[in-house]
Amino acid sequence: MKPTSHAFADNAHRALDDATLQQALAKAGVGFVAKRRAAVAELPEFDALRQAGRAIKDHTLAHLDHYLLRFEETLQAAGGQLHWAETPDAACAAVLEICRDAGASIVAKGKSMVGEEIALNDALEGAGFEVVETDLGEYIIQIAHEPPSHIIAPAVHKTRAQIAALFEAHHRQPGLARPLESVPQIVDEAREVLREKFLSADVGITGANFLIAETGSTVIVTNEGNGDLSATLPRVHIVLASIEKVVPNLEDASVLLRLLARSATGQEITSYTSFFTGPRRSEDPDGPEEFHVVLLDNGRSRLLGGAFHDMLRCIRCGACLNHCPVYGAVGGHAYGWVYPGPMGAVLTPLMVGLEEGAPLPNASTLCGRCEEVCPMAIPLPKLLREHRRQEFDRGLVAGRSRWALAAWAFLARRPALYRLASRAGARLLHKLSRGRGRFAKLPLAQAWTAARDLPAPQGDTFMAQWRRSKRG
């Protein structure tokens, strides 16, 4: 997927004008937030668990080289093969070589954000392989020729009617029940269409939520079981993962799993939490003949110990997206690359460059909800501000913004003048609001008022009102 993050403003305007998208986002946002709230309320030790999870990730990142080498050792001992990939191109090349060596023609691919990050589908299809996404959401956007709009619910931007129309136009095989009038009917049709792909695939590809150094295991969580089918039915299983997914042992993985499901979907645990350790053994009833793990860096090692080190704790739960007012208004496609929302606004500039991703750190109110709900306590607002600081230092900020900041800095260094200007501005805006308490339109603030009202000052600054109260 070619990044279009530089066009965030245009993307956002189109999203705000899309009534169908707004309908889908409104329904999805309420559900995610309410389910997470209920799941957390039912677990009194959630905050303690959160602290434990952060400690596990901090410890692992501080000794990342040790745990990655330990994972390689135990993976190989279990009969698996590890492929190190520094870049997306190297990761794609490793996957293509495995598929060619397997004589594959059909690849069943489970949901993988790393797969999206390296544009794996394009590479596989360009090499002549048939690729079928097996996660329902990923399958929907694959046949719609769209990127995912959410990291755990790729098709959250689609309504039921849109999905039904898409299936009716795309699926031509006989025997399908029509019309598709309910969600169960849509799911049943997807199951029927995909079943043959599972059975005929030569290679199965999955992502990994965690890699366990102690056992050489990979872990995925799903609610559909498609990951298990993609991993066990084909002759070859390829796991795509990034280097920060490793954890020391099974006990540490269990802590993070308890945080992941509650934060992502509001479940105690997902319907399927699957551990894969090497290829099929002689006593196993099923499983692949070959087991490969492709481990991607793509700039992550450069983040270790730096200003954005904390971002490596992310477990891709999506809670920050679900609670973000900006994401809730414009959806994931507006962000212009693989990772949307607050976590994407931090990650994208790191991976595609600040020049391309510069609008994203500014597409935030810095309200702090993302940090509040993050199970890994990642200080996302702080990281967004760091991007903004670097953007300013590198001269990437537009001229009028730099002038506005210079004017503010001039006043801020002169407290008396700052208070005088603030008081005059507050009084002027109060008069312009004509007692309505808000602005539906305001010069120089059209970007805000085009989609929401702007509260008007009550007539004076807080400091002036406080001084009056002290005198009274």
FILUM-982223 format. One record per residue (C-alpha): x, y, z negated; residue in one letter. Coordinates in nm, 2 decimals, padded with zeros to 4 digits. Last residue first. Example, Ala and Ser with C-alpha at 12.3 -4.5 7.8 and 13.67 -1.06 7.14 Angstrom:
<pts>
PT:01.37:-00.11:-00.71:S
PT:01.23:-00.45:-00.78:A
</pts>
This chain:
<pts>
PT:-01.45:03.92:-04.69:G
PT:-01.09:04.01:-04.62:R
PT:-01.00:03.64:-04.57:K
PT:-01.30:03.59:-04.35:S
PT:-01.20:03.88:-04.13:R
PT:-00.85:03.74:-04.10:R
PT:-01.00:03.40:-03.99:W
PT:-01.22:03.57:-03.73:Q
PT:-00.92:03.75:-03.58:A
PT:-00.71:03.43:-03.58:M
PT:-00.99:03.23:-03.41:F
PT:-01.01:03.48:-03.13:T
PT:-01.32:03.70:-03.07:D
PT:-01.64:03.70:-02.88:G
PT:-01.78:03.34:-02.89:Q
PT:-01.55:03.23:-02.61:P
PT:-01.72:03.07:-02.31:A
PT:-01.73:02.69:-02.25:P
PT:-01.65:02.59:-01.88:L
PT:-01.92:02.39:-01.71:D
PT:-01.83:02.09:-01.51:R
PT:-01.76:01.96:-01.15:A
PT:-01.70:02.28:-00.95:A
PT:-01.63:02.47:-01.28:T
PT:-01.28:02.32:-01.32:W
PT:-01.15:02.37:-00.97:A
PT:-01.33:02.70:-00.95:Q
PT:-01.13:02.84:-01.24:A
PT:-00.96:03.14:-01.07:L
PT:-01.30:03.33:-01.06:P
PT:-01.56:03.17:-01.29:L
PT:-01.87:02.97:-01.19:K
PT:-02.09:02.76:-01.42:A
PT:-01.96:02.95:-01.72:F
PT:-02.06:02.88:-02.07:R
PT:-02.20:03.03:-02.39:G
PT:-02.50:03.19:-02.21:R
PT:-02.46:03.52:-02.39:G
PT:-02.38:03.72:-02.08:R
PT:-02.08:03.49:-02.00:S
PT:-01.89:03.80:-01.87:L
PT:-01.92:03.96:-02.21:K
PT:-01.77:03.66:-02.39:H
PT:-01.50:03.64:-02.12:L
PT:-01.40:04.00:-02.18:L
PT:-01.39:03.96:-02.56:R
PT:-01.18:03.65:-02.54:A
PT:-00.94:03.81:-02.30:G
PT:-00.89:04.12:-02.51:A
PT:-00.83:03.91:-02.82:R
PT:-00.58:03.69:-02.64:S
PT:-00.40:03.99:-02.50:A
PT:-00.37:04.15:-02.84:L
PT:-00.26:03.83:-03.01:R
PT:00.01:03.77:-02.75:Y
PT:00.13:04.13:-02.78:L
PT:00.17:04.09:-03.15:A
PT:00.33:03.75:-03.11:P
PT:00.59:03.85:-02.85:R
PT:00.77:03.54:-02.74:R
PT:00.43:03.39:-02.64:A
PT:00.35:03.68:-02.42:L
PT:00.66:03.64:-02.20:F
PT:00.61:03.26:-02.21:A
PT:00.25:03.30:-02.08:W
PT:00.36:03.52:-01.80:A
PT:00.64:03.27:-01.70:A
PT:00.38:02.99:-01.71:L
PT:00.15:03.18:-01.48:A
PT:00.44:03.26:-01.25:W
PT:00.55:02.90:-01.24:R
PT:00.19:02.79:-01.16:S
PT:00.17:03.05:-00.88:R
PT:00.49:02.92:-00.73:G
PT:00.39:02.55:-00.72:A
PT:00.58:02.32:-00.96:V
PT:00.84:02.09:-00.80:L
PT:01.14:02.31:-00.90:G
PT:01.33:02.02:-01.05:R
PT:01.30:02.17:-01.41:D
PT:00.92:02.21:-01.37:F
PT:00.87:01.85:-01.25:E
PT:01.10:01.73:-01.53:Q
PT:00.88:01.91:-01.79:R
PT:00.56:01.78:-01.63:R
PT:00.70:01.42:-01.64:H
PT:00.78:01.47:-02.01:E
PT:00.43:01.60:-02.07:R
PT:00.29:01.28:-01.92:L
PT:00.52:01.08:-02.15:L
PT:00.40:01.27:-02.45:K
PT:00.03:01.22:-02.35:P
PT:00.10:00.84:-02.30:L
PT:00.24:00.78:-02.65:P
PT:00.22:00.40:-02.62:I
PT:00.05:00.26:-02.92:A
PT:00.07:-00.10:-02.79:M
PT:-00.30:-00.16:-02.82:P
PT:-00.37:00.17:-02.65:C
PT:-00.70:00.31:-02.78:V
PT:-00.56:00.63:-02.95:E
PT:-00.29:00.68:-02.69:E
PT:-00.55:00.69:-02.41:C
PT:-00.79:00.91:-02.61:R
PT:-00.52:01.18:-02.64:G
PT:-00.70:01.47:-02.49:C
PT:-00.41:01.54:-02.27:L
PT:-00.66:01.69:-02.01:T
PT:-00.49:01.48:-01.74:S
PT:-00.44:01.51:-01.37:A
PT:-00.11:01.70:-01.42:N
PT:00.09:01.38:-01.47:P
PT:-00.07:01.26:-01.14:L
PT:00.01:01.56:-00.91:P
PT:00.39:01.48:-00.91:A
PT:00.36:01.13:-00.77:G
PT:00.53:01.18:-00.44:E
PT:00.80:01.42:-00.55:E
PT:00.83:01.23:-00.88:L
PT:00.93:00.91:-00.71:G
PT:00.75:00.60:-00.60:V
PT:00.82:00.39:-00.91:M
PT:00.87:00.64:-01.19:L
PT:00.61:00.88:-01.04:P
PT:00.36:00.59:-01.04:T
PT:00.42:00.47:-01.39:L
PT:00.31:00.77:-01.60:V
PT:00.00:00.87:-01.40:A
PT:-00.06:00.50:-01.36:G
PT:-00.08:00.45:-01.74:M
PT:-00.31:00.74:-01.77:P
PT:-00.55:00.62:-01.49:G
PT:-00.44:00.44:-01.18:P
PT:-00.17:00.19:-01.09:Y
PT:-00.15:00.06:-00.73:V
PT:-00.13:00.39:-00.55:W
PT:-00.33:00.70:-00.45:G
PT:-00.46:00.82:-00.78:Y
PT:-00.80:00.89:-00.62:A
PT:-00.84:00.52:-00.56:H
PT:-00.88:00.45:-00.93:G
PT:-01.20:00.63:-01.02:G
PT:-01.28:01.01:-00.99:V
PT:-01.48:01.10:-01.30:A
PT:-01.41:00.80:-01.53:G
PT:-01.04:00.83:-01.44:Y
PT:-01.04:01.19:-01.55:V
PT:-01.24:01.12:-01.87:P
PT:-01.00:00.84:-01.97:C
PT:-01.15:00.58:-02.20:H
PT:-01.17:00.29:-01.95:N
PT:-00.83:00.38:-01.79:L
PT:-00.65:00.38:-02.13:C
PT:-00.81:00.04:-02.21:A
PT:-00.68:-00.11:-01.89:G
PT:-00.51:-00.41:-02.06:C
PT:-00.19:-00.40:-01.86:R
PT:00.04:-00.51:-02.15:I
PT:00.23:-00.18:-02.16:C
PT:00.54:-00.19:-02.39:R
PT:00.76:-00.09:-02.10:L
PT:00.60:00.26:-02.11:M
PT:00.78:00.32:-02.44:D
PT:01.12:00.35:-02.25:H
PT:01.00:00.66:-02.06:F
PT:01.26:00.90:-02.20:A
PT:01.54:00.65:-02.17:G
PT:01.65:00.34:-02.37:G
PT:01.53:00.10:-02.10:L
PT:01.37:00.29:-01.81:L
PT:01.65:00.20:-01.57:R
PT:01.57:-00.17:-01.63:S
PT:01.22:-00.11:-01.50:R
PT:01.33:00.02:-01.16:G
PT:01.18:-00.25:-00.94:N
PT:01.27:-00.53:-01.18:D
PT:01.08:-00.83:-01.05:L
PT:01.10:-01.20:-01.16:L
PT:00.98:-01.45:-00.91:V
PT:00.89:-01.77:-01.10:V
PT:00.88:-02.10:-00.90:H
PT:00.71:-02.43:-00.98:F
PT:00.72:-02.72:-00.73:E
PT:00.52:-03.04:-00.72:E
PT:00.22:-02.86:-00.85:P
PT:-00.03:-02.98:-01.11:G
PT:-00.26:-03.27:-01.17:D
PT:-00.31:-03.58:-01.39:P
PT:00.02:-03.53:-01.57:D
PT:00.21:-03.84:-01.68:E
PT:00.48:-03.81:-01.41:S
PT:00.54:-03.44:-01.48:R
PT:00.38:-03.17:-01.26:R
PT:00.59:-02.86:-01.22:P
PT:00.72:-02.63:-01.49:G
PT:00.54:-02.49:-01.80:T
PT:00.21:-02.32:-01.73:F
PT:00.00:-02.18:-02.01:F
PT:-00.37:-02.08:-01.94:S
PT:-00.60:-01.86:-02.13:T
PT:-00.94:-01.91:-01.96:Y
PT:-01.27:-01.77:-02.09:S
PT:-01.08:-01.46:-02.23:T
PT:-01.03:-01.43:-02.61:I
PT:-01.20:-01.23:-02.88:E
PT:-01.36:-01.04:-02.59:Q
PT:-01.40:-00.66:-02.55:G
PT:-01.28:-00.67:-02.19:T
PT:-00.94:-00.51:-02.20:A
PT:-00.86:-00.41:-02.55:S
PT:-01.02:-00.71:-02.71:R
PT:-00.86:-00.95:-02.46:A
PT:-00.51:-00.80:-02.49:L
PT:-00.48:-00.76:-02.87:L
PT:-00.55:-01.12:-02.95:R
PT:-00.32:-01.22:-02.66:L
PT:-00.04:-01.01:-02.80:L
PT:-00.05:-01.19:-03.13:V
PT:-00.06:-01.53:-02.96:S
PT:00.24:-01.44:-02.74:A
PT:00.44:-01.37:-03.05:D
PT:00.36:-01.71:-03.20:E
PT:00.45:-01.88:-02.87:L
PT:00.80:-01.73:-02.86:N
PT:01.03:-01.45:-02.76:P
PT:00.82:-01.24:-02.53:V
PT:00.89:-01.18:-02.15:V
PT:00.65:-00.95:-01.96:K
PT:00.91:-00.67:-01.94:E
PT:01.09:-00.84:-01.64:I
PT:00.80:-00.82:-01.40:S
PT:00.60:-01.13:-01.30:A
PT:00.50:-01.32:-00.99:L
PT:00.44:-01.70:-01.04:V
PT:00.46:-01.93:-00.75:I
PT:00.30:-02.27:-00.76:H
PT:00.37:-02.53:-00.48:V
PT:00.17:-02.84:-00.39:R
PT:-00.16:-02.65:-00.42:P
PT:-00.43:-02.76:-00.68:L
PT:-00.28:-02.66:-01.01:T
PT:-00.19:-02.29:-01.00:A
PT:-00.46:-02.15:-00.77:S
PT:-00.72:-02.36:-00.95:L
PT:-00.60:-02.24:-01.29:D
PT:-00.60:-01.88:-01.18:G
PT:-00.95:-01.91:-01.03:N
PT:-01.08:-02.01:-01.37:G
PT:-01.32:-01.71:-01.37:E
PT:-01.26:-01.52:-01.69:N
PT:-00.89:-01.50:-01.65:T
PT:-00.58:-01.48:-01.87:V
PT:-00.24:-01.59:-01.75:I
PT:00.06:-01.73:-01.94:V
PT:00.40:-01.84:-01.81:T
PT:00.61:-02.10:-02.00:S
PT:00.99:-02.13:-02.03:G
PT:00.94:-02.27:-02.38:T
PT:01.12:-02.02:-02.62:E
PT:01.14:-01.74:-02.36:A
PT:00.76:-01.72:-02.31:I
PT:00.65:-01.51:-02.01:L
PT:00.34:-01.30:-02.06:F
PT:00.05:-01.17:-01.85:N
PT:00.16:-01.36:-01.55:A
PT:00.06:-01.33:-01.18:G
PT:-00.06:-01.62:-00.97:T
PT:00.04:-01.76:-00.63:I
PT:-00.08:-02.10:-00.50:G
PT:00.09:-02.26:-00.20:V
PT:-00.04:-02.53:00.04:D
PT:-00.40:-02.42:00.02:A
PT:-00.66:-02.67:00.15:S
PT:-00.86:-02.74:-00.17:L
PT:-00.86:-02.38:-00.30:F
PT:-00.96:-02.25:00.04:K
PT:-01.24:-02.50:00.06:E
PT:-01.38:-02.38:-00.27:R
PT:-01.36:-02.01:-00.17:L
PT:-01.68:-02.00:00.04:V
PT:-01.89:-02.19:-00.21:E
PT:-01.76:-01.99:-00.51:R
PT:-01.82:-01.66:-00.33:A
PT:-02.17:-01.77:-00.25:E
PT:-02.25:-01.87:-00.60:D
PT:-02.10:-01.54:-00.73:V
PT:-02.33:-01.33:-00.50:I
PT:-02.63:-01.54:-00.60:Q
PT:-02.55:-01.50:-00.97:P
PT:-02.52:-01.12:-00.92:V
PT:-02.87:-01.09:-00.76:S
PT:-03.04:-01.02:-00.43:E
PT:-02.82:-01.19:-00.18:L
PT:-03.05:-01.26:00.11:P
PT:-02.97:-01.53:00.20:R
PT:-02.86:-01.88:00.09:A
PT:-02.55:-02.00:00.28:L
PT:-02.59:-02.32:00.48:G
PT:-02.39:-02.21:00.79:P
PT:-02.06:-02.01:00.78:Q
PT:-02.07:-01.65:00.88:R
PT:-01.95:-01.47:00.57:H
PT:-01.83:-01.12:00.64:H
PT:-02.15:-00.92:00.71:A
PT:-02.36:-01.09:00.44:E
PT:-02.07:-01.07:00.20:F
PT:-02.02:-00.70:00.25:L
PT:-02.39:-00.62:00.22:A
PT:-02.41:-00.81:-00.11:A
PT:-02.10:-00.63:-00.23:I
PT:-02.24:-00.29:-00.15:Q
PT:-02.58:-00.38:-00.31:A
PT:-02.40:-00.49:-00.63:R
PT:-02.22:-00.16:-00.65:T
PT:-01.84:-00.13:-00.58:K
PT:-01.61:00.09:-00.78:H
PT:-01.54:-00.19:-01.03:V
PT:-01.39:-00.39:-00.75:A
PT:-01.04:-00.44:-00.90:P
PT:-01.16:-00.50:-01.25:A
PT:-00.85:-00.56:-01.46:I
PT:-00.61:-00.30:-01.31:I
PT:-00.88:-00.08:-01.17:H
PT:-00.94:00.06:-00.82:S
PT:-00.80:-00.23:-00.63:P
PT:-00.68:-00.15:-00.27:P
PT:-00.94:-00.16:00.02:E
PT:-00.97:-00.38:00.32:H
PT:-01.34:-00.47:00.24:A
PT:-01.25:-00.84:00.28:I
PT:-00.96:-00.79:00.04:Q
PT:-01.16:-00.57:-00.19:I
PT:-01.42:-00.84:-00.25:I
PT:-01.15:-01.11:-00.29:Y
PT:-00.97:-00.91:-00.55:E
PT:-01.29:-00.87:-00.75:G
PT:-01.37:-01.24:-00.72:L
PT:-01.02:-01.36:-00.81:D
PT:-00.92:-01.61:-00.54:T
PT:-00.75:-01.38:-00.29:E
PT:-00.70:-01.57:00.04:V
PT:-00.38:-01.53:00.24:V
PT:-00.34:-01.69:00.58:E
PT:00.03:-01.69:00.66:F
PT:00.18:-01.55:00.98:G
PT:00.48:-01.35:00.85:A
PT:00.29:-01.02:00.87:G
PT:00.01:-01.19:00.66:E
PT:00.26:-01.28:00.39:L
PT:00.43:-00.93:00.39:A
PT:00.10:-00.75:00.39:D
PT:-00.03:-00.96:00.11:N
PT:00.28:-00.90:-00.10:L
PT:00.26:-00.52:-00.11:A
PT:00.53:-00.51:-00.38:I
PT:00.30:-00.33:-00.63:E
PT:-00.01:-00.53:-00.53:E
PT:00.17:-00.86:-00.60:G
PT:00.29:-00.71:-00.93:V
PT:-00.07:-00.63:-01.01:M
PT:-00.15:-01.00:-00.97:S
PT:-00.49:-01.16:-00.92:K
PT:-00.47:-01.51:-00.79:G
PT:-00.35:-01.60:-00.44:K
PT:-00.44:-01.91:-00.24:A
PT:-00.19:-01.93:00.04:V
PT:-00.28:-02.11:00.37:I
PT:-00.02:-02.21:00.63:S
PT:00.26:-02.35:00.42:A
PT:00.56:-02.56:00.54:G
PT:00.69:-02.56:00.18:A
PT:01.02:-02.41:00.29:D
PT:00.83:-02.13:00.47:R
PT:00.63:-02.06:00.15:C
PT:00.94:-02.05:-00.07:I
PT:01.12:-01.82:00.18:E
PT:00.83:-01.59:00.20:L
PT:00.81:-01.56:-00.18:V
PT:01.18:-01.48:-00.21:A
PT:01.16:-01.22:00.07:A
PT:00.86:-01.05:-00.10:C
PT:01.06:-01.02:-00.42:A
PT:01.37:-00.89:-00.24:A
PT:01.16:-00.63:-00.06:D
PT:00.99:-00.52:-00.39:P
PT:01.34:-00.46:-00.54:T
PT:01.57:-00.62:-00.80:E
PT:01.43:-00.97:-00.75:A
PT:01.56:-01.27:-00.96:W
PT:01.42:-01.60:-00.85:H
PT:01.37:-01.86:-01.12:L
PT:01.31:-02.23:-01.05:Q
PT:01.11:-02.47:-01.27:G
PT:01.19:-02.82:-01.39:G
PT:01.13:-02.77:-01.76:A
PT:01.50:-02.72:-01.83:A
PT:01.50:-02.46:-01.55:Q
PT:01.23:-02.27:-01.73:L
PT:01.41:-02.30:-02.06:T
PT:01.73:-02.15:-01.93:E
PT:01.56:-01.88:-01.73:E
PT:01.36:-01.78:-02.03:F
PT:01.67:-01.76:-02.25:R
PT:01.84:-01.54:-01.99:L
PT:01.53:-01.31:-02.00:L
PT:01.53:-01.32:-02.38:Y
PT:01.90:-01.22:-02.41:H
PT:01.88:-00.94:-02.15:D
PT:01.57:-00.80:-02.31:L
PT:01.72:-00.76:-02.66:H
PT:01.59:-00.41:-02.75:A
PT:01.29:-00.48:-02.52:L
PT:01.20:-00.79:-02.72:T
PT:01.23:-00.61:-03.05:H
PT:01.01:-00.32:-02.93:D
PT:00.76:-00.56:-02.78:K
PT:00.72:-00.76:-03.10:I
PT:00.71:-00.45:-03.32:A
PT:00.43:-00.30:-03.10:R
PT:00.23:-00.62:-03.14:G
PT:00.28:-00.62:-03.51:A
PT:00.16:-00.26:-03.54:Q
PT:-00.15:-00.35:-03.33:R
PT:-00.22:-00.65:-03.54:L
PT:-00.21:-00.43:-03.85:A
PT:-00.45:-00.19:-03.67:D
PT:-00.68:-00.48:-03.57:F
PT:-00.69:-00.63:-03.92:E
PT:-01.06:-00.55:-03.98:P
PT:-01.15:-00.74:-03.66:L
PT:-01.53:-00.71:-03.59:E
PT:-01.49:-00.33:-03.54:A
PT:-01.23:-00.39:-03.27:V
PT:-01.46:-00.62:-03.07:A
PT:-01.75:-00.37:-03.10:A
PT:-01.55:-00.08:-02.98:R
PT:-01.40:-00.28:-02.70:R
PT:-01.75:-00.38:-02.58:K
PT:-01.88:-00.02:-02.60:A
PT:-01.59:00.13:-02.40:V
PT:-01.59:-00.13:-02.12:F
PT:-01.97:-00.12:-02.07:G
PT:-02.00:00.26:-02.07:V
PT:-01.73:00.30:-01.81:G
PT:-01.86:00.04:-01.57:A
PT:-02.21:00.19:-01.54:K
PT:-02.09:00.55:-01.48:A
PT:-01.82:00.44:-01.24:L
PT:-02.07:00.25:-01.02:A
PT:-02.31:00.55:-01.00:Q
PT:-02.03:00.79:-00.93:Q
PT:-01.90:00.57:-00.65:L
PT:-02.25:00.57:-00.49:T
PT:-02.27:00.95:-00.52:A
PT:-01.94:01.02:-00.35:D
PT:-01.88:01.39:-00.38:D
PT:-01.66:01.35:-00.69:L
PT:-01.46:01.08:-00.52:A
PT:-01.40:01.31:-00.21:R
PT:-01.28:01.59:-00.44:H
PT:-01.05:01.35:-00.63:A
PT:-00.88:01.23:-00.31:N
PT:-00.82:01.58:-00.20:D
PT:-00.66:01.67:-00.53:A
PT:-00.47:01.35:-00.55:F
PT:-00.30:01.40:-00.21:A
PT:00.06:01.36:-00.34:H
PT:-00.05:01.02:-00.48:S
PT:-00.10:00.89:-00.13:T
PT:00.13:00.59:-00.18:P
PT:00.15:00.33:00.11:K
PT:00.00:00.00:00.00:M
</pts>
